[in-house]
Amino acid sequence: MIEALREISEPTRRLSAYIAGALGRRLPAAVVEKARQHVLDTFAAMISGTRLHPGQLAIAYVANLGGRRQASVVGTRLLTSPVNAALGNGMLAHADETDDSHAPSRNHPGCAVIPAALAVAESVGASGKEFIRAVVLGYDVAARVNYAVDADAFAAASRSTHSLGGTFGAGAAAGALLRLDARQVRHLLSFCAQQASGAGCHVRDPDHVEKAFDFGGMPARNGVTAASMVAAGMTGVDDVFSGERNFFEAYAPEPNPQELCEGLGQRFEILATNIKKWPVGSPAQAALDALTALIASDEIGPQDVASIEVHLPGRSARTVDNAPMPNLNVQHLMAMLLTDGTLSFRAIHDKKRMRNSPILELRRKIALVSSEELARALPPRQAIVIVKTQDGRLLSKRAVAVRGTPDNPMTQAEIEEKALDLIAEVLGLRRGRAILRAMASLEKVPDVTMLRRFWQAPKAREAIA
């Protein structure tokens, strides 16, 4: 017979106590400010996702599930259960490539953690301050679980770090808002472990539908499911991270369990999370930064270009080289940036322009070069863009710190400009500006459901009831 644990391991004990006490713990002002930015950025991703194919499928699917009207599906008028809302909003948040990312843990925390936290916050009438604290907690837990299993080794085994970390981060945020005690949190962690899943084949999804589920919908749903089941009285394993047949034995050949609690309360992972300047895939960000700098410094346009070389790390180059989706195809994005001088959400998703003759002519001049040197460079995801002009000049720019990363953060004005571009496409400028104002003082809101009217679609424009 397998014996029960006689003592809870230190990492599990510390992590579960930290999660249970999160709502009562004050956060540094800089952390609160960064959390507001990521909440706004993720809401913009969810709202814009309602116009995209993966998001529309998610809305229709959730609408058919029914459920008690406790939580909203953002950008619609649909109210459903917290589990269903987490699923829908998670898929909306990653219906595109606009959501945030945490490079050190190979994770997209926002599209899982924030939908889970929002769904539960609405269902219990949590305050804006409590919502923010739960979100920050979720980012901390998502990253630390991935650190503990060694995210690079996990990904090398064709497993999905995004689904793994997101499930635990979403579960932690939901559990804190449901005010689970430390013992209940330990059971929550075990329920999350049982649902931890995901294969790396999401990179082969040409329609971004399964990827939206893998990165956002599934982990958000699983985290809320785990938390709500434990809140309903269900019990589980007291310490899934130690003892016989534990989580690490199943998932990590060389785990580091201490990473689960390392720096809790002092190192906030949301501060190390990127907000993308451009609403496109991460691998293209540096190349666009470099080309933008060359356009500004040398005043080049499409008529000046003889050829362009884009040097990217090998893995990034494979992902974006003539990709079928316009928001991932680096040649298309570079041609669009040269032509338009900027990249709006509407232009990026205009599939007709992928067949536009002037754009195609420019794309033929752009070559991608896979660079092993850039693959080893730190900070990661650097790019070198070399432009040969029609008059024989050779212009070069290396983007080292990508805009929106901790080494080169975006300003509040830039974050709001990006968010407004995404939100206004769906809800209009007036509603978009109202959301910006609401998020600027989110921690002062006594009940997050008071803000629901801002992100619900107007009745006259609602496509799915």
Secondary structure, DSSP 4 states (H G I P E B T S, - for coil): -PPPPSS--HHHHHHHHHHHTGGGS---HHHHHHHHHHHHHHHHHHHHHTTSHHHHHHHHHHHHH---S-EE-TTSS-EE-HHHHHHHHHHHHTSSS-S-BBGGGTB--HHHHHHHHHHHHHHHT--HHHHHHHHHHHHHHHHHHHHHHTHHHHHHTTB-HHHHHHHHHHHHHHHHHTT--HHHHHHHHHHHHHH---BGGGGG-TTSHHHHIIIIIHHHHHHHHHHHHHHTT----S-TTSSTT-HHHHH-SS--GGGGTTTTTT--GGGG-B--SSSS-HHHHHHHHHHHHHHHHH---GGGEEEEEEEEEHHHHHHHTT-SSTTT-HHHHHHHHHHHSS--HHHHT-GGGGG-HHHHHHHTTEEEEEEHHHHH-SSSS-EEEEEEETTS-EEEEEE-S-TTBTTBPPPHHHHHHHHHHHHHHHH-HHHHHHHHHHHHTGGG-S-GGGGHHHHSPPGGG-S--
